[in-house]
Amino acid sequence: MMSHEIEKRLDSQCIISYTVDTPILNLTRNLEFMCNTAIVLKEDVVRNYYFVPANIENERDVRIFLAETKARKNDGFWSVYSDSTMFSELTIFKDLVSIPSVTIDDVFLKDGRFNISFRFHSTDRIKLTNFIFKCNESLGDLSIEYLGKNNGVAHLSNMLGKADENVVVTIFMFPPQKYIDDREDNADLQWIREIRFHSGGDIIHGIYYGDKNWKPRGKVTPVSESDGIYVGSNHNPVIQESNKIFVEHMIFPKSRVHKFDGKKLTEEIVVTTFQLGLVQDLVSRIAGKFPDWRISLAGVRRYIET
């Protein structure tokens, strides 16, 4: 899988947690359940989506919370959201992803704490240190659960005691020649890119992987030229449309990786098992909207952590 090819290219890994007084965090503490979440950054607003398991919906405090937040039920979960206009502490995510190489892996609530796991390149260590110092001042209860060598996604899952059932959806598409010629982030005619974080806007924020001999062109910025790692943004109409549709249907892939060989663009999406059917429907919709991209499903299989 493409995600396995590049998951250790960023050489460092970190897990941080913090707590604040919010209704959802208090619920996870009092009822001792884990709540998956997704962070979406769009312009100046940070939006946080929570997925409360339906099997605790009859708990009195949960019923009150779901009613007050106008939660929506879907595939065994109640979906709720908040944003940085309501809870200012969410702005730390904007500060975190302003560090060029930071790539978010997971965000969830457990035991009354917000947990964020991510990978980054060691060239950004000072920037990350400054971010942590700033969070300590503003939050007062930030804890570093792990900071060190990137040992892969499985290492994070084991540390966090988290075992989601995920599947990999592979999609083939063939961009029209005009799009290939007009790319703003024309890193090269062959590349592999990982999406750094969820974005609800028109811009894709990616980290590009090559080798030490790679000579990127266009609007990309080096993270580590010796390791062949760069960051850049791009306006891709198909990926933008999928961003929009995914957010509308509250689908937030654990990972999105793209590989371009000069003609074919391969997208690999990792999602939870319960979202698979909906993802397939949405891919069909996108393929119908962009017939000249010749979009097709190429594979669906269980995700195995390494």
TAJO-V139324 format. One record per residue. N is the residue number from 1. RES is the residue in one small letter. PHI is phi in degrees with one decimal (999 if undefined). Layout:
BEGIN
n=N res=RES phi=PHI
n=N res=RES phi=PHI
END
This chain:
BEGIN
n=1 res=m phi=999
n=2 res=m phi=-63.0
n=3 res=s phi=-62.2
n=4 res=h phi=-71.0
n=5 res=e phi=-63.2
n=6 res=i phi=-117.3
n=7 res=e phi=-64.7
n=8 res=k phi=-108.2
n=9 res=r phi=-67.0
n=10 res=l phi=-77.1
n=11 res=d phi=-83.5
n=12 res=s phi=-128.7
n=13 res=q phi=-142.2
n=14 res=c phi=-149.5
n=15 res=i phi=-129.2
n=16 res=i phi=-122.9
n=17 res=s phi=-142.3
n=18 res=y phi=-155.3
n=19 res=t phi=-133.3
n=20 res=v phi=-139.7
n=21 res=d phi=-89.1
n=22 res=t phi=-130.8
n=23 res=p phi=-57.9
n=24 res=i phi=-69.5
n=25 res=l phi=-66.6
n=26 res=n phi=-64.0
n=27 res=l phi=-63.3
n=28 res=t phi=-64.7
n=29 res=r phi=-74.9
n=30 res=n phi=-73.1
n=31 res=l phi=-102.5
n=32 res=e phi=54.5
n=33 res=f phi=-128.2
n=34 res=m phi=-97.2
n=35 res=c phi=-124.5
n=36 res=n phi=-69.2
n=37 res=t phi=-137.8
n=38 res=a phi=-139.2
n=39 res=i phi=-107.4
n=40 res=v phi=-122.2
n=41 res=l phi=-105.4
n=42 res=k phi=-134.9
n=43 res=e phi=55.8
n=44 res=d phi=-98.5
n=45 res=v phi=-108.7
n=46 res=v phi=-105.4
n=47 res=r phi=-111.2
n=48 res=n phi=-116.9
n=49 res=y phi=-102.8
n=50 res=y phi=-110.6
n=51 res=f phi=-122.4
n=52 res=v phi=-88.0
n=53 res=p phi=-58.7
n=54 res=a phi=-68.2
n=55 res=n phi=-74.0
n=56 res=i phi=-115.4
n=57 res=e phi=-66.5
n=58 res=n phi=-87.8
n=59 res=e phi=-64.7
n=60 res=r phi=-54.0
n=61 res=d phi=-65.6
n=62 res=v phi=-69.1
n=63 res=r phi=-58.7
n=64 res=i phi=-64.2
n=65 res=f phi=-61.2
n=66 res=l phi=-64.1
n=67 res=a phi=-67.9
n=68 res=e phi=-67.7
n=69 res=t phi=-96.4
n=70 res=k phi=54.5
n=71 res=a phi=-64.3
n=72 res=r phi=-118.8
n=73 res=k phi=-91.5
n=74 res=n phi=-161.0
n=75 res=d phi=53.6
n=76 res=g phi=83.5
n=77 res=f phi=-137.6
n=78 res=w phi=-100.6
n=79 res=s phi=-98.3
n=80 res=v phi=-135.4
n=81 res=y phi=-138.5
n=82 res=s phi=-139.3
n=83 res=d phi=-144.0
n=84 res=s phi=-70.9
n=85 res=t phi=-76.1
n=86 res=m phi=-98.1
n=87 res=f phi=-128.6
n=88 res=s phi=-63.6
n=89 res=e phi=-64.5
n=90 res=l phi=-67.1
n=91 res=t phi=-65.7
n=92 res=i phi=-63.0
n=93 res=f phi=-67.7
n=94 res=k phi=-64.2
n=95 res=d phi=-65.4
n=96 res=l phi=-64.2
n=97 res=v phi=-78.3
n=98 res=s phi=-73.1
n=99 res=i phi=-74.2
n=100 res=p phi=-50.8
n=101 res=s phi=-93.8
n=102 res=v phi=-62.8
n=103 res=t phi=-126.5
n=104 res=i phi=-74.3
n=105 res=d phi=-102.0
n=106 res=d phi=-160.1
n=107 res=v phi=-139.9
n=108 res=f phi=-156.7
n=109 res=l phi=-109.4
n=110 res=k phi=-158.5
n=111 res=d phi=52.9
n=112 res=g phi=77.6
n=113 res=r phi=-126.3
n=114 res=f phi=-84.3
n=115 res=n phi=-117.3
n=116 res=i phi=-129.0
n=117 res=s phi=-116.6
n=118 res=f phi=-157.7
n=119 res=r phi=-111.2
n=120 res=f phi=-158.5
n=121 res=h phi=-97.7
n=122 res=s phi=-62.0
n=123 res=t phi=-65.1
n=124 res=d phi=-101.4
n=125 res=r phi=-62.8
n=126 res=i phi=-65.5
n=127 res=k phi=-62.5
n=128 res=l phi=-66.6
n=129 res=t phi=-59.1
n=130 res=n phi=-63.9
n=131 res=f phi=-61.8
n=132 res=i phi=-63.8
n=133 res=f phi=-60.7
n=134 res=k phi=-63.6
n=135 res=c phi=-65.8
n=136 res=n phi=-60.6
n=137 res=e phi=-70.5
n=138 res=s phi=-84.6
n=139 res=l phi=-99.0
n=140 res=g phi=79.6
n=141 res=d phi=-144.2
n=142 res=l phi=-93.3
n=143 res=s phi=-122.5
n=144 res=i phi=-91.3
n=145 res=e phi=-80.8
n=146 res=y phi=-159.1
n=147 res=l phi=-150.7
n=148 res=g phi=172.6
n=149 res=k phi=-63.6
n=150 res=n phi=-76.9
n=151 res=n phi=-103.3
n=152 res=g phi=99.5
n=153 res=v phi=-64.1
n=154 res=a phi=-60.8
n=155 res=h phi=-60.9
n=156 res=l phi=-63.3
n=157 res=s phi=-59.5
n=158 res=n phi=-65.7
n=159 res=m phi=-64.9
n=160 res=l phi=-87.0
n=161 res=g phi=64.7
n=162 res=k phi=-121.1
n=163 res=a phi=-140.9
n=164 res=d phi=-78.2
n=165 res=e phi=-90.2
n=166 res=n phi=-119.6
n=167 res=v phi=-129.2
n=168 res=v phi=-108.6
n=169 res=v phi=-109.9
n=170 res=t phi=-108.5
n=171 res=i phi=-126.0
n=172 res=f phi=-104.3
n=173 res=m phi=-150.0
n=174 res=f phi=-124.3
n=175 res=p phi=-60.7
n=176 res=p phi=-58.8
n=177 res=q phi=-58.8
n=178 res=k phi=-59.4
n=179 res=y phi=-65.5
n=180 res=i phi=-61.3
n=181 res=d phi=-70.4
n=182 res=d phi=-96.7
n=183 res=r phi=-56.2
n=184 res=e phi=-76.5
n=185 res=d phi=-102.9
n=186 res=n phi=-60.8
n=187 res=a phi=-58.9
n=188 res=d phi=175.4
n=189 res=l phi=-81.5
n=190 res=q phi=-138.4
n=191 res=w phi=-162.8
n=192 res=i phi=-129.3
n=193 res=r phi=-133.1
n=194 res=e phi=-115.2
n=195 res=i phi=-74.7
n=196 res=r phi=-78.9
n=197 res=f phi=-162.2
n=198 res=h phi=-72.1
n=199 res=s phi=-131.1
n=200 res=g phi=-93.5
n=201 res=g phi=-99.5
n=202 res=d phi=-89.2
n=203 res=i phi=-104.5
n=204 res=i phi=-96.1
n=205 res=h phi=-105.1
n=206 res=g phi=-126.4
n=207 res=i phi=-117.0
n=208 res=y phi=-104.7
n=209 res=y phi=-119.5
n=210 res=g phi=-131.8
n=211 res=d phi=-133.6
n=212 res=k phi=-65.8
n=213 res=n phi=-94.7
n=214 res=w phi=-69.0
n=215 res=k phi=-119.0
n=216 res=p phi=-68.2
n=217 res=r phi=-122.8
n=218 res=g phi=87.9
n=219 res=k phi=-86.6
n=220 res=v phi=-124.7
n=221 res=t phi=-118.1
n=222 res=p phi=-68.9
n=223 res=v phi=-94.4
n=224 res=s phi=-151.7
n=225 res=e phi=-64.7
n=226 res=s phi=-66.3
n=227 res=d phi=-97.5
n=228 res=g phi=68.1
n=229 res=i phi=-119.9
n=230 res=y phi=-138.1
n=231 res=v phi=-119.6
n=232 res=g phi=-166.7
n=233 res=s phi=-120.3
n=234 res=n phi=-150.1
n=235 res=h phi=-106.1
n=236 res=n phi=-110.0
n=237 res=p phi=-61.3
n=238 res=v phi=-72.9
n=239 res=i phi=-66.8
n=240 res=q phi=-61.7
n=241 res=e phi=-64.7
n=242 res=s phi=-67.2
n=243 res=n phi=-55.2
n=244 res=k phi=-61.6
n=245 res=i phi=-67.6
n=246 res=f phi=-60.4
n=247 res=v phi=-64.6
n=248 res=e phi=-58.3
n=249 res=h phi=-101.3
n=250 res=m phi=55.8
n=251 res=i phi=-107.7
n=252 res=f phi=-128.9
n=253 res=p phi=-55.2
n=254 res=k phi=-69.2
n=255 res=s phi=-155.5
n=256 res=r phi=-137.2
n=257 res=v phi=-126.2
n=258 res=h phi=-121.8
n=259 res=k phi=-134.7
n=260 res=f phi=-119.5
n=261 res=d phi=-106.4
n=262 res=g phi=106.6
n=263 res=k phi=-133.3
n=264 res=k phi=-102.0
n=265 res=l phi=-104.1
n=266 res=t phi=-103.5
n=267 res=e phi=-114.4
n=268 res=e phi=-117.7
n=269 res=i phi=-116.3
n=270 res=v phi=-105.8
n=271 res=v phi=-131.6
n=272 res=t phi=-69.9
n=273 res=t phi=-56.7
n=274 res=f phi=-68.8
n=275 res=q phi=-95.3
n=276 res=l phi=-57.8
n=277 res=g phi=-59.3
n=278 res=l phi=-66.8
n=279 res=v phi=-61.1
n=280 res=q phi=-61.6
n=281 res=d phi=-62.8
n=282 res=l phi=-70.1
n=283 res=v phi=-62.0
n=284 res=s phi=-60.9
n=285 res=r phi=-62.7
n=286 res=i phi=-67.2
n=287 res=a phi=-60.6
n=288 res=g phi=-68.3
n=289 res=k phi=-79.6
n=290 res=f phi=-125.0
n=291 res=p phi=-62.5
n=292 res=d phi=-74.0
n=293 res=w phi=-89.6
n=294 res=r phi=48.8
n=295 res=i phi=-83.9
n=296 res=s phi=-147.2
n=297 res=l phi=-76.1
n=298 res=a phi=-108.0
n=299 res=g phi=-177.3
n=300 res=v phi=-139.7
n=301 res=r phi=-156.1
n=302 res=r phi=-66.1
n=303 res=y phi=-84.1
n=304 res=i phi=-116.9
n=305 res=e phi=-75.2
n=306 res=t phi=-112.6
END
